[in-house]
Amino acid sequence: MVLNAGRVVRVAGPLVELDGLGDVAVFDVVDVGPDRLPGEIVAIEGGRVTAQLYEHAGGLCPGTPATARREPLSGRLGPGLLGGVFDGILRRLAAGDPWLRPGQRGGDASFRFRPAVRAGDEVAPGGPVGVASGTAGVEEAVVAPPGVAGPVTWVHGEGTVAGDAVVATVGGRPVPLASPWPVRRARPSARRLDATVPLTTGQRVLDLLFPVAKGSTAAVVGGFGTGKTVLLQQVAKWCDADVIVYVGCGERGNELADAVDELRALEDPRTGRRLAERTVIIANTSNMPVMAREASIYTGMTVAEYFRDQGKDAVLIADSTSRWAEALREFSSRSGELPAEEGFPAGLASALAAFYERAGRVETQGGAEGSVTVIAAVSPPGGDMTEPVTAHTQRFVRSMWTLDRDLAYARHYPAVSWRASFSRDAPGLGTWYARHGDVAWAGRRARIQAVLAEADHLQSVAELVGSAALPGRERVVLLAGRLAREGVLQQSALSANDASCGRAKQAALADAVLAVHDRDQEVVAAGIPATLVEAVDYTPLLRAGPEVGPDDAAGVAARADAVLAAVEQVS
């Protein structure tokens, strides 16, 4: 429903000031100009309204007409999301045509619907009423919106339906094929659950040392060239989530285009179909309107919550929240707010906290369990880890994966620093692993961390006095640190065997390094010179990652036995 018409009185980039809109509220959507450019009201003072536009404001001038709607910025949630590429406010981008005409509103015209309930069946909020497939052929559930529950009194028969059609009546209320939801409002759930189930990413340095739980939060922090985007894409490809929502927030268009092409070409190991069929991509690149960048984070979260409410495990990947914060800074400066640290708005910390708070593992209103895990990139300018976005993010996330420039320049990937990273989820996940058969997980993780820490300390000493001047025990620790770095933590995204690593292979590699280290220490303690131990060929163990299959723990154990046999020959 449209309110009174108004007019533009001032234009400042994406910010416009309007008069004559009548009784409106903050966060209401406005349509500006003959092309109905969408915007959102962010301030009201007297009769003057300030709005931010989500498209380029070219051609607008004082006197341009504007109208307001009685609704906040909302995303259309329903079939057609999986496998699609959308802009920052969830308008579909057509394949081969990445540009939307001003005011264009994309979407599938029709779907093939198949009912999953009959008249008289009981449906809970978020419960399925049917299945629909669009032009891409991807089947998605049609579910009852939040607050809609009760007996089915009518359901549409199998056939083709329009994108905005009502397909069922539940509890006396219509259930449309797709329904809008305000992107800045969290979708309701019955209750929150503890985040105690690991999200397996297939990346050893993450799963072994700095794990994240389903429903938890993680941040990938690193300067330019350290591999943030590649690591996020690896997680998107190989993590054990049901749905991936990938938000390209202000990143370069060529990077996002490469990610889309790879996801469309990659086979999902769980289903045998295209990986893109369980992925939603929100492409808001650096050449798109800055305020759509601000909205894209909330849009992605709302889409993830929609799939969570269907009992799925969704992962929201945001690349990057630094660009989102820069959009907040640009808008606050245009609207005349007093700047805080480094020009960011004073509410930056609150905005970050509110965003990460929407992650979680929940019991849905329909009684199922679902989760939204947030993995966000942070790009500190010049690698400054004390700048506001990085500092505030570190307070709110459960895991921090800090990328090290020296590791990246040494071609050690993923370049995750074992010194500057952390995981607050690890203690709880250790209990989960113990209950599911891997009682040694926590001890294995602690020992690998201890070896790496001691080796780093000794490396600084060796650089001063030379490694030959160190006692035999300490030289063996240096050797173990190299085995752990190169044989366990280093991983090639281009290797068919090593792009993803199963839990069994991860455990086998770590156990192999620790077993070799223990035996080396025993040999040196027995009086054998450390030089002979260092001369052993450890190549079979170092090459186990790229040469042994992703789940071949037995193959790793065989290589470890070969290395141990070689150590025995010098004892």
N, C-alpha and C positions, 0 to 999 in steps of 0.2 A: 504494500500500500504506500502511495507516495504522498508526502506532506506538501506544504506550500512551496512554490517555486521561489528561489532566491537568485542572487547574482554574485559574481566575483568582484571583489574590490581591491585585491592585491595578490600578486603571484611572486613567489620567491623560491625558484626551483620546484621541488615537490610539494612545497607548502603553499596553500592558498587560503585566503581569508574571504569569508562569505557573509553577506547580509540577507535578511529577509526569509530565512528558512523556517521561522516560526518555532514551535515547541519541539526541540530536538535534544538528544542526550549524547554524552561522550561515548565514543565507540560506534555510534550509528554510521551507516554507510551513506555516502553522498555520490551522486552522478553529476559530473561537471562537463558542460559543453555539449555541442551537438552529437559528439561521439560517445557521450555518457562515460567519460573516464571515471573509473571507480576511485574513491577516496574514503578516508575514515576520519571522523571527527575526533580531535584530540584535546581541544580546549574550547570553552565557551565563556565569553566575557560580555555581559550585557546582551545586546542583540547580535554581536559579531561572533562568528564561528570560525575556528581554525581547523583545517583538515589537511591530512597528508594524502597525496595521490600515489597510486600504485602503478601509474604509467607516466611516460614523459609528458610534461606540461606544455610542450610546444604548441603555439597557436592560441593559448588562453590569454585573455587580457581583461582588464576591468570592464564590467558589463556583461560578460559571458554568463548565460543562464546556468543554474544549478538546481537540482532537486535532491531531496533526502528521503531515505527509506526508513521504515520503523523496524530495523533489524541490524544487528552487528555484523561484522565481517565473518562470513560463514563458508565452510567447505562443503561441497556436495559429496556425501559419503554413501557409497553403494557400489554395485558392479561397475567394472570398467577401470578400476584403479590399478589392479595388478597388471604389470607389463606396460603401463603407461608412463609417459613423460609429461610433466605438468610445469606450469610456471609457479611463481611464488604465492599466488592466491588460488591455486588448484584449477587453472584453466588448461585444458589439454593442448599440448604442442604436437602438431601433426608431423608425421615422419617425412623428412625431406623438406619441411618448411618450418624452421625454428622461430618464425616471427608471428606474433599475433597482431592483427589489425587493431587500431585503437577501438576500445569498447567491445572487442570480440569476446564472446563467451563460448568456449569450446565444450565438447561433450559428445558421447555416442548418441545417435538418434534413436536407436532401438536395440533390444536385446532379445535373445531366445530364453524364455522363462519356463522352468519346470517346477511344479509345486512339490513341497516336501511334507506338507501337512494336509489334513482333511478337516472338514467342518466338525466341530466338537472337540478337536485336539486342544490341549492346553499349551500355551506358548509363554515363556518367560521373557523379560527384557533381554535383548541380545540373542534370543533363540531363533533358529532358522525357520523360515516359512517357505523357502524354495531355493532354487539354484538358477543363476542367470549367466549367460555367456554373450560377449559382445563380438565385435568384428575381429578381434585378435584371437578368438576361440578359447580364451582362458575362462574357466568356470569359477564363479564366486558365489558365496552364500548371500542370500537376501534375508536380512534379519530384522526383528522387531526393534524399533528405536528405544532408547532409555525411557522408562516410565510406562511403556506399552506392554501390557500383559493380560492374560485371560484366555477364554475359549475362542477358538476360531469360528466365526459365524459365516465367513465367505472366503474363498480363495480362487484366484484366477486359474483357469485351465492352462495346460501346456500350449505354448505358442509364442508368437512374436508380440512384444509389448513395447510401448514408447518408454523413453528414459525417465519420464516423470510420472508414469502410470501408477495407480494404486493396484497392488496385486493381492491384498488380503485385508480382512477386517478382523482385528483381534481385540477382544474386550470392548467392543463397540467403537473402536478407534481405527482409522485407516492406516495401513502399512504401505507406504510408497516404495517403489523400486529403489529409490535413493532419497535420502533426506538430508537437509542441511544441519550443520552443528557449528556454533560459534567457536572460532579457532582459539580464542583467548580464554575459553572456559574449559576446565578439565571435565572430562566425561565421568559420570558417577560410577562407583563400584560398591559392592556389598561390604567389603572390608579389605584392608591391606594385609598381606602375608609377609613373613620374613623372607628375605632374599638369601636363600641357602642352597640354591641349585646352580652349579657352574654353567656359564656360557662358554662352550668350547669354541675357540677361534681357529684352531689348526695351526697357530703360531706358537712355537715352543717357548719362546721367551715370555710370552704372555700367559699361556696356560700353566707353565711350570712355576714361574717366579711371581708374576703380577696378575693373578686371575681376577675376573670380574664375574659377579653373579647375575643370573637372569633377574631383571627388575632393578638392577643397580645402575651406577653411572661411572663413566671413565672418560678421561681427557687425554688426547694425544698432543703433546706440547713439543714444539721444535721450531727452529729458525728455518730460513729459506734453504732448500736443497737437502734437508735431512730425511725426507721420505715420508712425510705425513700422509699425503694422498695415496701413495702406493700401499702403505700399511692399512689405511682405511678400506681401500678397495680389496685387499686380501681378506680382511675381516668380513666384508660384505659377501665375498665369493664363498668363503669356507666355513663361516660360523654356523652353528646348529640351530638357528632361528627358523621359524615358520615363514616370516615375512620380513623383508628388508625395506626400510624407508630411507632412501639416500637423498639428503638435501645438499645440493651444491649451492652454498650460500656465498655469493660474491667471488667464487673462484674462477679461474680462466676457463673460457669456453672449450678450448681444445682438450684440456684435461678431462672435462666432464663428457665430451663427445667420445673420447677414447674409452672411458669407463662404461658408457652406454653400449658401445660396440662390443666390448669384451663380455659384458653381462648377457647380451643377446646371443653371443656365439658360444658361451660356456654351458656345458651340460651340468645340470644339478645332480650330484652323486646320489641323492636320496630318491629322486623321482625319475631320472633318466630324461627329463624334458629340459627345456631351456631355463637357465637360472633366472632370466628376466621375468619369467612367469610368476615368480613370487617376490618381485621387486617393484617398488613404486619410486620413481625418480622425480624429484622436484628440482628443476633446473633453473636456478636464479643466479646467473653468472654475472661477472663484473661489469658487463656492458648493458645489463638490464636496470630498470629504475631502482634507485637506492632504497626506497621505502618498501618496495615489494620484497627486498632482501630482509628487511626487519620483520615482515609478516611471514616469510617462508619458514622460519624456525617453528612458529606456532602452527602453521599449516601442517608441517611434517609430523609434529607431535600429535595433532588431532587425528591424522590418518593412522598413526601407530596405535593410538588408543582405540580407534574403531576396530582394528583387527584384534587387539587385546580383548575387547569385549566379546569376541567370538570364541574365546578360549585359546587363542594362539599366542605364541611367543614372538613378539615383534622387536626388532632392533632399529633404532633411529640413529643414523649416522649423519652428523652435521659437520660439513666442511666449508667454512669454519665459523666458529662463534666470534672470532676476532673481527671478521667482516661484518657480522651482525652488530657487534658493539660499535663499530665505526659508523654504521647507519644510524644507530641511536645518537651518537655524538654529533653527526651532521644535522640530524633533525633538531636536536636540542639547541644547537647553535643558531639555526635558522628561526627557531621559535622564541629566542631571547632568554633561554634559561641560563642561570648562573652556572658556569662550568665548575666541575670539581677536578680531581687529579687528572692531569694530562688532557684536559678538555672534555673528558667523559661526563655524562650527566651524574648527578649525585645519587640517582636511583639505580646505578649500574649493578651494584651488589644485590639489591633486592630483585632486579629483573633476572639476573643469573640464577639466584636461589629459587625463584618461582618457576623458572624453566626446568631446572634439574629436579625439582620436587615432584613434577608430574611423572617422572619415571617410577616404576614400582611393579611388584608382583602382587596380584590381587585375586580375590574371589569375585567374579563378576555377578551382576544382579541375577543372572540366570543360573548361578551355582557352579560355573566352570572356573578353571584357573587359567589366568593369562598374565602376560607381563609385557612391559615396555622397558627395554634397556637402552640407555642413551650413551653413545660414544661420540664425543665431539672433538674436533681439532681446534687447537689454539695456536695462533701464529704470532708470537711476540716480536715486535719490530727489533731488528738487530740482535735477536736472541736474548733480549733482556727479560729474564724470568721474574723480575720485580715489578714489571708494568702492571697496571690495574686489572686487566682481563685475566692474565695468568694468575696473579695473586688471589683474586676472588674465586676463580675457578678451583684452585687448589683447596680452598676451604670447603667447597660444597660437594666435590666428587668423591667417590669411594676408591677409585683407582686412578693413578697418574702415570701415564707412559711417556716419559721424557726422552726425546730423541737427542742424541749426542752428535755434535758436528764432527768431532774427531773420528768417531766410529764411522759416520757416513762417508767422510773423505777417505777413510781407510778401506772403503768398500765392504764394511761389515753391515749386513742388512739382516733383519730389521735393526736399525741403529738405536735400539732401546737401551738407555743407560741403566745398568743394574745398581748404580750408586744414587742416582737422583729420582728414580721411580719408586712407587709404593703401591700397596694394595691393602686396603682396610677390610676387604672381603675374605682375605686368605684364611684367617683363623676359623671362621664359620665353614668355609668350603673344605677345610681339612677334615672336619667332622663328617661332611657329606661323603667325601672320598672313602673315609674309614668305614662308613656304613655300607658302601657299595663295593667293598672288596679290596681297595687299595689302602691298607692301613699304614703303609710306609710313605704316603704322599707328603705329609707335613714334614717328616724327618728328612726326606730326600730334598725337599725345597730348602730347608734350613741349611743342610750341608753344602749344597751347591752355592748358596749365597755366602756361606762362610769361606769356602774355597776362593770364590771370586774376590771377596773383600781382602783376604789375606794376600792373595796374589797381587792385587792392586797396590797394597802397601809395600810389598817387597819389590815390586817393579820400580817404584820411586827410589828405593835404596840401591837397586841394581844399576840404575842409570848413573848413580854417583860413583860407586866403587867397582862396578862390573859384576856380572852374575857369577863369574868364576871365583870371586872372593867370598861368596855366601856359603854357609854350611850346606851339607848335602840335603838335609831335610827341607831347607828353604828353597833350594833349587828344584826339588821335586814339587813343591807347592806352586812355583812359577810354571812348571810343566803342566800341572793339573789345571791351573787357570787357563792356559792356552787350549788345552783339550776341551774344557767346558765352554770357552768362548767360540772356538771354531767348530767343535764337534756337536755341540748341543744348541747354543743360542743362535749361531749364524744359520740362516735359512734362505734358500733361493726361491724367489717368486716365479722364476722362469723354468724351474725343474718340475717335470711331471711327478717325480717321486717326492719332492721336497716342498712344493708350493703349499701343501697342507700336510699336517702330521697328526696321526691318531694318538689317542691317549696311551695305548700300549707301547707304541714306538717311542713316544716322549719319555715314558718311564724307563724303557730299556736303554735308551741313550744315556740318560742321567745316571742310572745304576751302573752302566758300563764304565763311565768316566770315574765314578767313585770307587768302583772295584779296582780299576787299574791304579788309581792314586793310592789306595790302601796297600796294594801289593808293592808298588814302587817304594813306599815309605818303609815297608818291612825289609825290602832288599837293601836299601841304604842303611837302615839301622843295623843290619847284619854285617856291615863293613864293606859292602860293594861300593866302589867309587860312583858318585852321581853322574860322572861323565859317561859311564857305560849305560846307565839307565836312560840318559838323555839320547843316546845313540840308537836306541830301539826304534824300529819303524812303526810309528803309530798311525800311519796313513790309512790302514783299513778302518780304524775307528773314526778318524777325521772325515773319511769319505762315506761313512755309513748313511748320513742324512740324504745326500743326493742320489746314492746308488741303491739303497734299500727301499722297498715299497712303503707307502704311507702308513700301513698297518702291520708291517712285517717285524714284529718284535723278535721272532726267532732268528731272522737274518742279522739283526743287530747283536744278539747274544753270541752268534757264531763268530762274528768279527771280534767281539770282545774276548772270546776264548782264544782266538789266534794271537791277539796282542799279549794276553797274559802268558801264553806259552812262550812267546818271544822274550818276555821279561824273565821267565824262569830260566832261560838258557844263559843269562848273564849272572844268575845268582849262585 
